[in-house]
Amino acid sequence: MKLIYLNRHASCPHYIGSSPVGFGELEADNGEELQCASSFGMVVMLLEGEAMVVGKDGPLLRVSSHQMFTLPPHHKFTIHVLQKSRAIRLNIIGNKLDFCHRVVSEEQIRQTDSSLYALPMLPVVHTFADQMGTYIHDKLLCCEIHQLKQRELSALLQAYYRPMVLQRFLAPLYANDSSFIEKVMELSTNFLTVDQMAEQLNMSRSTFVRNFSNNFNESPLQWLTRIRTKA
């Protein structure tokens, strides 16, 4: 479908095409390995195929077509593609905890084991994912659209799934949680320097670098370089 106002959306200052956040499409052939080390909480909706999610200690989750799962930020995973696959992924825009709290309470999630969990995609969610695939192919990547669709996804989850099931689905997003990480992630799309980020958080450079290294397991310069390269 031809987009009449593509230029208008492409001029959005938060155009998803130049940012790691928002929805995207993943396609991979049998035998491929996808490396996931996102700085954002991630939701993956597997439309076709089969895959195995592996962490540093071994296999964690086997996922089949029409299932979805979440991955926490700042953890390294490898996705082994067992059958040719197509998926829609969401790097959560904004605070991942706000996304969770639209669905179930923080107290409920924190009482749940944070192991990865494959949630079946109901037809209404599959339709949602197919629509996002169409938008992505048509390059409708305005951040405003993606923020609206992210809110729609949380509303669909809350409306069509039982709270107990959603607790297990969302719990991995809490596997790595601190106020410092959340504050840094809020600044990530501004592409600030190390000094500017430290100033925004009212910290000296040395304190910021020390806290950053402790929480992200890498230096802020390495992290900033990786984020900018992705963008």
BAFI-3210 file (N, C-alpha, C; in Angstrom, 3 decimals, decimal comma, padded with zeros to 6 digits):
// residues 231
n [1|2|3|4|5|6|7|8|9|10|11|12|13|14|15|16|17|18|19|20|21|22|23|24|25|26|27|28|29|30|31|32|33|34|35|36|37|38|39|40|41|42|43|44|45|46|47|48|49|50|51|52|53|54|55|56|57|58|59|60|61|62|63|64|65|66|67|68|69|70|71|72|73|74|75|76|77|78|79|80|81|82|83|84|85|86|87|88|89|90|91|92|93|94|95|96|97|98|99|100|101|102|103|104|105|106|107|108|109|110|111|112|113|114|115|116|117|118|119|120|121|122|123|124|125|126|127|128|129|130|131|132|133|134|135|136|137|138|139|140|141|142|143|144|145|146|147|148|149|150|151|152|153|154|155|156|157|158|159|160|161|162|163|164|165|166|167|168|169|170|171|172|173|174|175|176|177|178|179|180|181|182|183|184|185|186|187|188|189|190|191|192|193|194|195|196|197|198|199|200|201|202|203|204|205|206|207|208|209|210|211|212|213|214|215|216|217|218|219|220|221|222|223|224|225|226|227|228|229|230|231]
n.u [000,845|000,543|001,933|000,645|001,367|003,986|006,382|005,752|005,532|008,108|009,567|009,194|010,562|011,160|011,410|011,023|012,657|015,255|015,894|016,383|014,098|010,608|008,479|009,519|010,417|011,420|013,165|014,275|016,250|016,173|018,478|019,906|021,402|020,428|021,578|020,782|020,956|019,695|019,211|016,764|013,612|012,088|009,538|008,630|006,910|006,132|005,289|005,526|007,179|009,827|011,776|014,648|015,458|018,419|020,445|023,314|023,788|022,701|019,948|016,815|014,167|011,776|010,158|007,217|005,376|002,922|003,234|004,380|006,920|008,829|011,861|014,374|016,083|019,620|020,692|022,310|021,266|020,877|019,136|018,243|017,326|015,029|013,188|012,359|011,617|009,390|008,915|007,475|008,949|009,087|010,804|010,511|008,997|009,910|009,474|009,791|008,434|006,163|004,769|004,261|002,711|000,372|-000,953|-000,817|-000,390|002,564|003,245|002,089|003,625|006,234|006,093|006,343|008,096|010,903|011,514|011,771|008,858|006,550|003,851|000,728|-000,453|-003,403|-006,066|-006,801|-004,518|-002,676|-003,692|-003,209|-000,380|000,119|-000,892|000,964|003,179|002,464|002,451|005,170|006,381|005,339|006,665|005,639|006,613|006,487|007,005|004,812|002,750|003,768|003,892|001,165|000,339|001,773|000,500|-001,985|-001,385|-000,805|-003,349|-004,829|-003,656|-004,382|-007,141|-007,760|-006,388|-005,795|-004,877|-002,975|-001,597|-000,473|001,272|003,377|004,251|005,195|007,043|009,888|010,805|011,423|013,762|016,139|016,415|016,544|016,504|018,438|019,111|016,672|016,509|018,715|017,906|015,766|017,086|018,344|017,558|018,221|020,847|023,098|026,277|028,706|029,336|027,156|025,021|025,685|025,410|022,659|021,659|022,481|025,041|028,555|031,071|032,745|031,293|028,989|030,073|031,048|028,660|027,304|028,911|028,673|025,958|025,398|027,370|029,385|031,377|030,222|030,958|031,353|028,755|027,278|028,410|027,554|024,748|024,464|025,478|023,570|021,402]
n.v [-001,194|002,230|004,907|008,003|010,123|009,666|011,191|013,091|011,544|010,522|012,741|013,053|013,751|011,598|009,356|005,979|004,530|005,439|004,779|002,512|001,651|000,558|-001,229|-003,979|-006,171|-009,574|-011,965|-015,232|-018,006|-021,625|-022,929|-020,595|-018,231|-015,844|-013,037|-011,568|-008,763|-006,595|-003,200|-002,616|-003,660|-006,490|-007,700|-010,554|-011,799|-014,682|-015,422|-017,359|-020,530|-022,016|-021,880|-021,805|-020,373|-019,420|-018,988|-017,814|-020,017|-022,139|-023,814|-022,104|-021,683|-023,078|-022,137|-022,017|-021,574|-018,958|-018,228|-016,125|-014,227|-012,670|-010,762|-009,808|-006,615|-005,956|-008,506|-011,262|-013,181|-016,004|-016,801|-019,717|-020,744|-023,085|-023,807|-022,213|-018,873|-016,167|-013,139|-010,608|-008,062|-006,119|-003,500|-002,125|001,013|003,754|003,533|000,274|-000,787|000,741|-000,170|-002,811|-002,351|-001,412|-003,666|-005,748|-005,604|-004,300|-005,638|-008,163|-009,130|-009,181|-011,234|-013,456|-016,096|-015,334|-016,731|-017,410|-017,451|-018,956|-017,588|-018,374|-017,008|-015,426|-015,287|-012,538|-011,166|-012,166|-011,105|-008,425|-008,451|-009,158|-006,868|-004,967|-005,926|-005,268|-002,437|-002,005|-003,000|-001,152|001,039|002,722|004,265|006,148|007,436|008,098|006,461|003,940|004,150|004,356|001,826|000,207|000,774|-000,228|-002,956|-003,596|-003,140|-005,138|-007,448|-007,206|-007,359|-009,880|-011,984|-014,007|-012,691|-014,236|-015,673|-013,598|-012,537|-014,408|-014,179|-011,507|-011,321|-011,842|-009,323|-008,008|-009,055|-007,703|-004,911|-001,606|001,677|003,323|002,185|002,489|005,291|005,892|004,623|006,197|008,394|007,425|007,658|010,209|010,432|011,463|012,728|011,151|012,902|014,646|012,925|012,213|014,706|015,145|013,285|014,275|013,622|013,151|012,705|010,474|009,026|008,419|006,837|004,668|003,620|003,021|001,039|-000,993|-001,659|-002,119|-003,737|-002,974|-000,312|003,134|004,398|002,264|001,251|003,470|003,701|001,303|001,641|003,880|002,830|000,861|002,541]
n.w [000,000|-000,800|000,956|001,635|003,281|004,081|004,211|006,096|008,436|008,504|009,138|011,805|014,993|016,565|014,970|014,385|012,731|013,060|015,593|018,350|019,666|019,886|017,493|015,430|012,684|012,534|010,671|009,975|008,855|009,055|011,367|011,783|014,107|016,403|018,052|021,103|023,008|024,273|025,379|026,222|027,590|026,087|023,930|022,192|019,466|018,014|014,884|012,886|012,650|014,705|017,683|019,906|022,954|024,389|027,235|029,142|030,695|029,382|027,549|027,759|026,983|024,802|021,897|019,994|016,890|016,936|019,583|022,287|024,053|026,728|027,141|029,426|029,892|029,346|029,551|028,031|025,314|023,143|020,263|018,860|015,760|014,912|013,012|009,928|010,552|011,474|013,103|015,230|017,006|019,990|021,258|024,224|024,541|026,470|030,052|031,085|033,225|033,502|031,301|032,124|034,414|033,399|032,907|034,978|038,590|040,270|042,626|042,238|040,081|041,113|042,902|041,436|039,783|037,777|035,464|031,916|029,852|027,671|026,126|024,793|021,719|021,375|018,888|018,509|019,287|017,505|015,142|015,680|015,673|012,994|011,754|012,645|011,304|008,678|008,846|009,355|007,011|005,229|006,037|007,970|010,413|012,432|015,665|017,205|016,253|016,996|019,779|020,387|019,480|021,195|023,615|022,914|022,707|025,404|026,449|025,136|026,194|028,899|028,650|027,495|028,726|031,647|034,883|036,384|034,421|032,929|034,813|034,869|032,253|032,096|034,154|033,605|032,757|035,025|035,885|035,893|037,490|038,450|039,827|038,791|036,299|034,952|034,816|033,215|030,858|030,127|029,158|026,958|024,229|023,601|022,993|024,492|025,750|027,951|030,061|029,915|030,522|033,144|034,344|033,981|035,756|038,114|039,123|039,791|037,259|037,754|039,694|038,236|036,150|037,629|038,796|036,443|035,224|037,129|036,931|034,211|033,288|031,531|030,110|030,058|027,661|025,869|025,792|024,818|022,279|021,114|021,154|019,483|017,111|016,495|016,022]
ca.u [000,000|001,328|001,676|000,566|002,015|005,212|007,365|005,341|005,901|009,559|010,163|008,972|011,862|011,380|011,163|011,498|013,689|016,584|015,906|016,258|012,860|009,441|008,244|010,310|010,160|012,581|013,023|015,498|016,143|016,530|019,903|020,495|021,462|020,231|022,091|019,936|021,548|019,057|019,146|015,347|012,790|011,661|008,453|008,789|005,704|006,546|004,163|005,774|008,439|010,127|013,082|015,089|016,148|019,515|021,189|024,717|023,845|022,071|018,606|015,877|012,772|011,475|009,004|006,617|004,540|001,752|003,547|005,174|007,673|009,534|013,272|014,782|017,216|020,974|021,062|022,639|020,579|021,014|017,939|018,551|016,155|014,856|012,450|012,293|010,753|009,074|008,423|007,410|009,532|008,869|011,687|009,517|009,217|009,728|009,723|009,185|007,555|004,875|004,099|003,780|001,690|-000,898|-001,537|-000,973|000,300|003,970|003,297|001,786|004,738|007,420|005,884|006,386|009,401|011,233|011,915|011,104|007,583|005,920|002,416|000,036|-001,028|-004,798|-006,288|-006,822|-003,131|-002,042|-004,145|-002,449|001,001|000,091|-001,066|002,251|004,043|002,071|002,950|006,637|006,696|004,958|007,530|004,885|007,476|006,395|006,976|003,456|002,020|004,292|003,468|-000,243|000,214|002,272|-000,596|-003,024|-000,959|-001,015|-004,791|-005,269|-003,200|-005,203|-008,531|-007,997|-005,634|-005,949|-003,739|-001,953|-000,800|000,292|002,372|004,493|004,715|005,885|008,028|011,286|011,189|011,888|014,975|017,210|015,627|017,043|016,109|019,517|018,957|015,500|016,825|019,620|017,151|014,952|017,956|019,084|017,223|018,718|022,241|023,926|027,619|028,811|029,256|025,784|024,179|026,012|024,812|021,210|021,350|023,055|026,167|029,864|031,394|033,311|030,204|028,134|030,773|031,089|027,317|026,963|029,650|028,115|024,612|025,319|028,480|030,259|031,592|029,229|031,414|031,041|027,300|026,839|028,854|026,669|023,423|024,528|025,680|022,259|020,557]
ca.v [000,000|003,464|005,856|009,360|011,078|009,076|012,229|013,722|010,655|010,370|013,934|013,009|013,745|010,302|008,366|004,689|004,024|005,846|004,530|001,075|001,316|000,345|-002,531|-004,345|-007,532|-010,462|-013,152|-016,035|-019,345|-022,750|-023,025|-019,307|-017,849|-014,414|-012,567|-010,549|-008,132|-005,290|-002,334|-002,387|-004,839|-006,902|-008,652|-011,219|-012,521|-015,584|-015,667|-018,598|-021,185|-022,573|-021,392|-022,101|-019,249|-019,954|-018,021|-018,178|-021,309|-023,179|-023,567|-021,512|-021,703|-023,479|-021,351|-022,464|-020,615|-018,435|-017,988|-014,917|-014,250|-011,429|-010,864|-008,659|-005,851|-006,108|-009,912|-011,756|-014,407|-016,460|-017,489|-020,718|-020,933|-024,511|-023,814|-020,867|-018,133|-014,746|-012,647|-009,178|-007,770|-004,785|-002,934|-001,318|002,453|004,322|002,702|-001,051|-001,073|001,354|-001,096|-003,933|-001,941|-001,249|-004,995|-006,297|-004,777|-004,616|-006,639|-009,464|-009,577|-009,436|-012,491|-014,515|-016,527|-014,556|-017,597|-017,108|-018,168|-018,827|-017,336|-018,555|-015,811|-015,549|-014,734|-011,073|-010,703|-012,522|-010,087|-007,222|-008,622|-009,089|-005,463|-004,293|-006,334|-004,444|-001,076|-002,010|-003,142|000,091|002,088|003,615|004,096|007,299|007,022|008,269|005,241|002,823|004,333|003,990|000,378|-000,403|000,874|-001,158|-004,296|-003,784|-003,222|-006,457|-008,430|-007,073|-007,708|-011,236|-012,999|-014,013|-012,054|-015,201|-015,997|-012,402|-012,401|-015,250|-013,628|-010,233|-011,398|-011,694|-007,923|-007,548|-009,785|-006,722|-003,706|-000,622|003,029|003,896|001,670|003,118|006,691|005,902|004,249|007,339|009,330|006,729|008,091|011,570|010,301|012,413|012,281|010,641|014,053|015,161|011,980|012,373|015,970|014,961|012,463|014,970|012,830|013,441|011,756|009,241|008,271|007,912|005,748|003,513|003,034|002,486|-000,218|-001,994|-002,037|-002,517|-004,669|-002,421|001,112|003,945|004,668|001,074|001,178|004,546|003,358|000,240|002,217|004,735|001,968|000,288|003,593]
ca.w [000,000|-000,877|002,033|001,104|004,174|004,623|004,533|007,353|009,532|008,528|009,731|013,253|015,675|017,200|013,915|014,858|011,834|013,521|017,023|018,629|020,356|019,048|016,870|014,264|012,212|012,478|009,830|010,051|008,287|009,911|011,674|012,134|015,512|016,596|019,333|021,739|024,182|024,185|026,551|026,452|027,740|024,750|023,715|020,894|019,047|016,941|013,981|012,161|012,918|016,017|018,119|021,262|023,587|025,202|028,034|029,380|031,374|028,584|027,030|028,705|026,534|023,429|021,476|018,739|016,171|017,644|020,984|022,524|025,306|027,042|027,515|030,236|029,358|029,898|029,621|026,703|024,918|021,761|019,779|017,836|014,901|014,638|011,752|009,363|011,470|011,313|014,389|015,507|018,309|020,538|022,268|024,918|024,531|027,797|031,219|030,913|034,341|033,181|030,389|032,919|035,379|032,700|032,761|036,334|039,584|040,546|043,700|041,646|039,234|041,929|043,619|040,431|039,284|036,578|034,349|030,654|029,727|026,355|026,241|023,507|021,119|020,994|017,544|018,488|019,378|016,226|014,195|016,034|015,200|011,524|011,388|012,859|010,192|007,521|009,080|009,228|005,584|004,558|006,605|008,851|011,586|013,324|017,067|017,721|015,904|017,776|021,170|020,435|019,321|022,428|024,584|022,477|023,073|026,843|026,665|024,679|027,175|030,094|028,362|027,008|029,459|033,098|035,563|036,787|033,227|032,576|035,765|034,403|030,972|032,291|035,230|033,187|032,599|036,328|036,256|036,095|037,747|039,417|039,445|037,976|034,936|034,349|034,519|032,058|029,663|029,735|028,450|025,903|022,868|023,387|022,537|025,222|026,104|029,327|030,962|029,899|031,253|034,562|034,781|034,038|036,924|039,279|039,621|039,217|036,177|038,313|040,335|037,172|035,460|038,529|038,860|035,127|035,032|038,041|036,524|032,803|033,018|030,507|030,330|029,347|026,299|025,060|025,654|023,931|020,925|020,615|020,918|018,289|015,946|016,172|015,466]
c.u [000,886|000,931|001,724|001,375|003,274|006,211|007,035|005,763|007,420|010,249|009,926|010,328|012,172|011,054|011,808|012,634|015,099|016,730|015,750|014,944|011,725|009,390|009,175|009,988|011,465|012,252|014,345|015,235|016,555|018,048|020,563|020,479|021,360|020,715|021,210|020,630|021,012|019,157|017,706|014,666|012,184|010,501|008,637|007,545|006,055|005,325|004,297|007,099|008,566|011,544|013,368|015,850|017,167|020,202|022,596|024,864|023,138|020,674|017,650|014,423|012,700|010,159|008,531|005,788|003,306|001,963|004,367|005,833|008,345|010,972|013,654|015,921|018,522|021,341|021,314|021,942|020,940|019,728|018,343|017,275|016,077|014,041|012,411|011,231|010,535|008,435|008,332|007,998|009,238|009,955|010,877|009,922|008,959|010,034|009,013|008,214|006,200|004,075|003,506|002,604|000,363|-001,668|-001,835|-000,151|001,734|004,082|003,047|002,968|005,933|007,282|006,019|007,817|009,686|011,738|011,138|009,877|006,980|004,409|001,750|-000,562|-002,472|-005,007|-006,253|-005,412|-002,380|-002,434|-003,400|-001,028|001,084|-000,050|000,239|003,237|003,750|002,606|004,459|007,045|006,383|005,753|006,738|005,536|007,478|006,261|005,576|002,616|002,462|003,920|002,000|-000,423|000,762|001,194|-001,738|-002,659|-001,182|-002,503|-005,341|-004,871|-004,098|-006,630|-008,742|-007,264|-005,890|-004,707|-002,626|-001,031|000,079|001,440|003,591|005,107|005,593|007,023|009,478|011,733|011,692|013,195|016,162|016,523|016,317|016,642|017,170|019,364|017,784|015,785|017,742|018,838|016,250|015,756|018,527|018,806|017,674|020,169|023,146|025,331|027,605|028,661|027,835|024,829|024,420|025,369|023,297|020,789|021,945|024,161|027,469|030,150|031,874|032,230|029,295|028,783|030,806|029,727|026,922|027,626|029,088|026,773|024,528|026,419|029,321|030,414|030,520|029,648|031,120|029,543|026,785|027,213|027,931|025,285|023,420|024,710|024,368|021,362|020,969]
c.v [001,252|004,410|007,278|010,330|010,507|010,150|012,908|012,856|010,499|011,578|014,020|012,936|012,417|009,170|007,041|004,147|004,405|005,629|003,039|000,680|001,076|-001,055|-002,737|-005,776|-008,304|-011,638|-013,914|-017,429|-020,392|-022,809|-021,713|-019,094|-016,331|-014,028|-011,444|-010,045|-006,712|-004,523|-002,040|-003,713|-005,191|-007,881|-009,233|-012,046|-013,365|-015,951|-016,998|-019,187|-021,738|-022,153|-021,815|-020,887|-019,817|-018,808|-018,502|-019,550|-022,418|-022,825|-023,068|-021,702|-022,154|-022,820|-021,846|-021,352|-020,246|-018,359|-016,707|-015,004|-012,901|-011,736|-009,627|-007,896|-006,229|-007,560|-010,388|-013,095|-014,731|-017,191|-018,409|-020,993|-022,401|-024,760|-022,383|-020,060|-016,692|-014,264|-011,128|-008,963|-006,324|-004,487|-001,859|000,155|002,992|003,321|001,363|-001,377|-000,420|000,453|-002,265|-003,536|-001,604|-002,564|-005,634|-005,458|-005,232|-005,707|-008,038|-010,003|-009,967|-010,720|-013,700|-014,831|-015,840|-015,416|-017,221|-018,006|-017,888|-018,724|-017,538|-017,239|-016,103|-014,903|-013,212|-010,491|-011,026|-011,515|-008,775|-007,310|-008,556|-007,639|-004,691|-004,672|-005,536|-003,029|-001,001|-002,114|-001,859|001,296|003,151|003,513|005,300|006,814|007,124|007,020|004,096|002,946|003,961|002,470|-000,352|-000,363|-000,081|-002,584|-004,556|-003,909|-004,591|-007,537|-008,409|-007,573|-009,201|-012,339|-012,887|-013,410|-013,026|-015,550|-014,813|-012,159|-013,183|-014,700|-012,389|-010,298|-011,273|-010,241|-007,328|-008,207|-008,859|-005,370|-002,828|000,753|003,662|003,462|002,357|004,568|006,799|005,605|005,394|008,346|008,741|007,259|009,521|011,602|011,373|011,859|011,762|011,784|014,596|014,243|012,093|013,641|015,834|014,185|013,040|014,155|013,387|012,400|010,427|008,378|007,652|006,717|004,494|002,826|002,386|001,123|-001,329|-002,526|-002,603|-003,493|-004,264|-000,928|001,912|004,254|003,491|000,994|002,232|004,251|002,315|000,786|003,067|003,924|001,327|001,309|003,934]
c.w [000,000|000,245|001,482|001,956|004,808|005,036|005,861|008,539|009,639|009,145|011,233|013,959|016,353|016,224|014,316|013,988|012,243|015,025|017,289|019,283|019,365|018,453|015,673|013,875|012,133|011,576|009,863|009,491|009,316|010,113|012,031|013,647|015,603|017,979|019,866|022,995|024,251|025,492|026,931|026,768|026,395|024,824|022,316|020,614|017,829|016,091|013,254|012,641|014,323|016,398|019,558|021,787|024,565|025,943|028,267|030,034|030,618|028,127|028,121|028,293|025,084|023,029|020,117|018,123|016,996|019,159|021,099|023,891|025,505|027,418|028,321|029,574|030,045|030,215|028,196|026,456|023,468|021,384|018,631|017,036|014,484|013,376|011,239|010,094|011,042|012,606|014,376|016,893|018,692|021,542|022,981|024,954|025,940|028,886|031,075|032,040|034,148|032,255|031,176|033,799|034,715|032,677|034,122|037,297|039,792|041,604|043,150|040,858|040,082|042,753|042,696|040,021|037,949|035,411|033,089|030,483|028,358|026,531|024,882|023,013|020,732|019,613|017,495|018,575|018,091|015,153|014,415|015,475|013,681|011,061|011,559|011,756|008,941|007,664|008,853|007,760|004,815|005,059|007,374|010,231|012,513|014,761|017,653|017,460|016,806|019,250|021,342|020,354|020,552|023,511|024,218|022,872|024,561|027,161|026,243|025,676|028,411|029,865|028,120|027,770|030,964|033,762|035,932|035,619|032,847|033,538|035,295|033,125|031,179|033,309|034,765|033,033|033,908|036,749|036,493|036,260|038,779|038,921|038,557|036,522|034,248|033,965|033,305|030,783|029,195|028,920|027,164|024,506|022,575|022,914|023,166|025,408|027,541|030,314|031,042|030,667|032,752|035,127|034,928|035,290|038,210|039,952|039,068|038,142|036,751|038,965|039,279|036,483|036,328|038,612|037,544|034,927|035,910|037,551|035,120|032,394|031,807|030,780|029,591|027,915|025,374|024,778|024,687|022,478|020,316|020,287|019,651|017,011|015,523|015,502|014,048]
res [m|k|l|i|y|l|n|r|h|a|s|c|p|h|y|i|g|s|s|p|v|g|f|g|e|l|e|a|d|n|g|e|e|l|q|c|a|s|s|f|g|m|v|v|m|l|l|e|g|e|a|m|v|v|g|k|d|g|p|l|l|r|v|s|s|h|q|m|f|t|l|p|p|h|h|k|f|t|i|h|v|l|q|k|s|r|a|i|r|l|n|i|i|g|n|k|l|d|f|c|h|r|v|v|s|e|e|q|i|r|q|t|d|s|s|l|y|a|l|p|m|l|p|v|v|h|t|f|a|d|q|m|g|t|y|i|h|d|k|l|l|c|c|e|i|h|q|l|k|q|r|e|l|s|a|l|l|q|a|y|y|r|p|m|v|l|q|r|f|l|a|p|l|y|a|n|d|s|s|f|i|e|k|v|m|e|l|s|t|n|f|l|t|v|d|q|m|a|e|q|l|n|m|s|r|s|t|f|v|r|n|f|s|n|n|f|n|e|s|p|l|q|w|l|t|r|i|r|t|k|a]
***
